Amino acid sequence: MRRLTRRPPTWAVIAALAFAGLNSAFMFTLVVPLQGELPELLGASKEDAAWVVTITLLVAAVATPISGRLGDMYGKRRVVLALLAALIVGSVVAALSQSVPGIIAGRGLQGITTGVVPLGIAIMRDVLPPARLGTAVALMSATMGVGGALGMPLAAFIAETSDWHMLFWVSAGLGVLCVVAVALAVPEDTLRSPGRLDLLGALGLAFGLTGLLLYVSRGSDWGWGSAPALASLGAGIVALLLWGVYQLRTAEPLVDLRVAARRPVLLTNLAAIGMGFALFGSNVTFPQLLELPAETGVGFGLTMMEAAICIMPAGVIMMVLSPLSGWLERLFGPRPLFTIGTASIVLAYVFVLLWSSEIWHIVVANAIIGVGIAFAFAAMPMIIMRSVPADETGVSNGLNALFRSVGTSSASAVMGGVLAAMSTTVDGRAIPTEAAFVTCFWIAIALAVAATALTCFIPRGPSAERRPSLPG
């Protein structure tokens, strides 16, 4: 391990990385306020315009484990700066574009920045004193939910009051601020794992994940049983199976599957799918429920901005609970915290099943989801870091983020498909029925219950790794 060339204050390291994490998560909700208007704004079909959202999910899922491996090899800070640079370039490309191809290219580059969160967690393990590690990791992990929840009102405000290109100029400016913060506050050298990048493994993972996520994200448009959808699914499964065989046989794999198959890591990653689904499932259903016209007998007739404000408290709760999550993790360990978090998600969706006749019912349910996500997202990286070698934290946390991405993209496709299929026509507009929302909530409950069950089988494991404090 190299010696650090400088010793920045601990608070500055945490603040810079958390700020970068918030902005990387913001990219997922950046264009949410514009989804319904994108075809008209871009002069494109609904299917082509949907790629403005889909491409970010695809690139994020593929790039996150790869950026984790690059961080372990070449330095996590260096890779974080490169990812933030991609965010800036992508934002500028999208801001200057008037057509679908340019926007898609820019949004794809924005999706690359998702790797900032797992890399930031790995940096914290390398450089922070043990007394601060749990709380810092809880805060960094929570940014994956906080950034989207807090960013949605900002995106809605910009979309309502300015030209839509301003969204991308704002994201570019935030990216520049992130680069400056990380460059000034984060140590230059951290623990590294020398080796080579497994290019064939990276291509295989990219091809396999693209096939699966294309099926999940576009299956409702193509038809779940159509030839293109099934071909995409089949190609993705075959590619990932071949990739797995290759990873087990190559000397320097992109992902050490033997480490990933360890019981704590495997169960945590499987439960992460349910957590990602629960988080994004609420982002899909709750805003629609709040914005649907009250005359339909289903919605509350709120404006886009009003709905975003109702969603925002969940992000505030995640941020406020981060210090408490870190303290509870140190006191009881991450596994009980993970179980409490997943059980809270179950409680939230049961609550909204029983009570959803008032706006405050939705706000309360979403707030409970914020509590669950805060605890679960704080616990997952700590379980991972207790179970893998120190020089593989980047790629291992990247793999955990990948499983969360599978959950979020699945929620987008499944919830969207259910709401579209179980709808009725009112004044020429397709409106989801009450039964559609009930079905979505039951699906979320099933995933959350499965995640809760998985946490019960995660070994408590050894006490948290103790690292020496930074001198001075």
FENDA-V886268 format. One record per backbone hydrogen bond with DSSP energy under -0.5 kcal/mol. NH is the residue of the N-H (numbers start at 1). CO is the residue of the C=O. Records with the same first field share a line. If there is no record, write none. Layout:
BEGIN
NH = CO  CO
END
This chain:
BEGIN
13 = 9
14 = 10
15 = 11
16 = 12
17 = 13
18 = 14
19 = 15
20 = 16
21 = 17
22 = 18
23 = 19
24 = 20
25 = 21
26 = 22
27 = 23  24
28 = 25
29 = 25  26
30 = 26
32 = 29
33 = 29
34 = 31
35 = 31  32
37 = 34
38 = 34
41 = 37
42 = 38
43 = 39
44 = 39
49 = 45
50 = 46
51 = 48
52 = 49
53 = 50
54 = 50
55 = 51
56 = 53
57 = 53
58 = 54
59 = 55
60 = 56
61 = 57
62 = 58
63 = 59
64 = 60
65 = 61
66 = 62
67 = 63
68 = 64
69 = 65
70 = 66
71 = 67
72 = 68
73 = 69
74 = 70
75 = 71
79 = 75
80 = 76
81 = 77
82 = 78
83 = 79
84 = 80
85 = 81
86 = 82
87 = 83
88 = 84
89 = 85
90 = 86
91 = 87
92 = 88
93 = 89
94 = 90
95 = 91
96 = 92
97 = 94
103 = 99
104 = 100
105 = 101
106 = 102
107 = 103
108 = 104
109 = 105
110 = 106
111 = 107
112 = 108  109
113 = 109  110
114 = 111
115 = 112
116 = 113
117 = 114
118 = 114
119 = 115
120 = 116
121 = 117
122 = 118
123 = 119
124 = 120
125 = 121
126 = 122
127 = 123
128 = 124
130 = 467
132 = 129
133 = 129
134 = 130
136 = 132
137 = 133
138 = 134
139 = 135
140 = 136
141 = 137
142 = 138
143 = 139
144 = 141
145 = 142
146 = 142
147 = 143
149 = 145
150 = 146
151 = 147
152 = 148
153 = 149
154 = 150
155 = 151
156 = 152
157 = 153
158 = 154
159 = 155
160 = 156
161 = 157
162 = 158
166 = 163
167 = 164
168 = 165
169 = 165
170 = 166
171 = 167
172 = 168
173 = 169
174 = 170
175 = 171
176 = 172
177 = 173
178 = 174
179 = 175
180 = 176
181 = 177
182 = 178
183 = 179
184 = 180
185 = 181
186 = 182
193 = 72
199 = 197
202 = 198
203 = 199
204 = 200
205 = 201
206 = 202
207 = 203
208 = 204
209 = 205
210 = 206
211 = 207
212 = 208
213 = 209
214 = 210
215 = 211
216 = 212
217 = 213
218 = 214
219 = 215
221 = 218
222 = 218
223 = 219
226 = 223
230 = 226
231 = 227
232 = 228
233 = 229
234 = 230
235 = 231
236 = 232
237 = 233
238 = 234
239 = 235
240 = 236
241 = 237
242 = 238
243 = 239
244 = 240
245 = 241
246 = 242
247 = 243
248 = 244
249 = 245  246
250 = 246
257 = 255
259 = 256
260 = 256
261 = 257
262 = 259
266 = 262
267 = 263
268 = 264
269 = 265
270 = 266
271 = 267
272 = 268
273 = 269  270
274 = 270
275 = 271
276 = 272
277 = 273
278 = 274
279 = 275
280 = 276
281 = 277
282 = 278
283 = 279
284 = 280
285 = 281
286 = 282
287 = 282
288 = 284
289 = 285
290 = 286
291 = 287
292 = 288
296 = 293
297 = 294
298 = 293
299 = 293
300 = 289
301 = 292
302 = 290
307 = 303
308 = 304
309 = 305
310 = 306
311 = 307
312 = 308
313 = 309
314 = 311
315 = 311  312
316 = 312
317 = 313
318 = 314
319 = 315
320 = 316
321 = 317
322 = 318  319
324 = 320
325 = 321
326 = 322
327 = 323
328 = 324
329 = 325
330 = 326
331 = 327
332 = 328
333 = 328  329
337 = 333
338 = 334
339 = 335
340 = 336
341 = 337
342 = 338
343 = 339
344 = 340
345 = 341
346 = 342
347 = 343
348 = 344
349 = 345
350 = 346
351 = 347
352 = 348
353 = 349
354 = 350
355 = 351
361 = 358
362 = 358  359
363 = 359
364 = 360
365 = 361
366 = 362
367 = 363
368 = 364
369 = 365
370 = 366
371 = 367
372 = 368
373 = 369
374 = 370
375 = 371
376 = 372
377 = 373
378 = 374
379 = 375
380 = 376
381 = 377
382 = 378
383 = 379
384 = 380
385 = 381
386 = 382
387 = 383  384
388 = 384
392 = 389
393 = 390
395 = 68
396 = 392
397 = 393
398 = 394
399 = 395
400 = 396
401 = 397
402 = 398
403 = 399
404 = 400
405 = 401
406 = 402
407 = 403
408 = 404
409 = 405
410 = 406
411 = 407
412 = 408
413 = 409
414 = 410
415 = 411
416 = 411  412
417 = 413
418 = 414
419 = 415
420 = 416
421 = 417
422 = 418
423 = 421
424 = 431
426 = 424  429
429 = 426
431 = 424  429
433 = 422
437 = 433
438 = 434
439 = 435
440 = 436
441 = 437
442 = 438
443 = 439
444 = 440
445 = 441
446 = 442
447 = 443
448 = 444
449 = 445
450 = 446
451 = 447
452 = 448
453 = 449
454 = 450
455 = 451
456 = 452  453
457 = 454
458 = 455
467 = 465
END
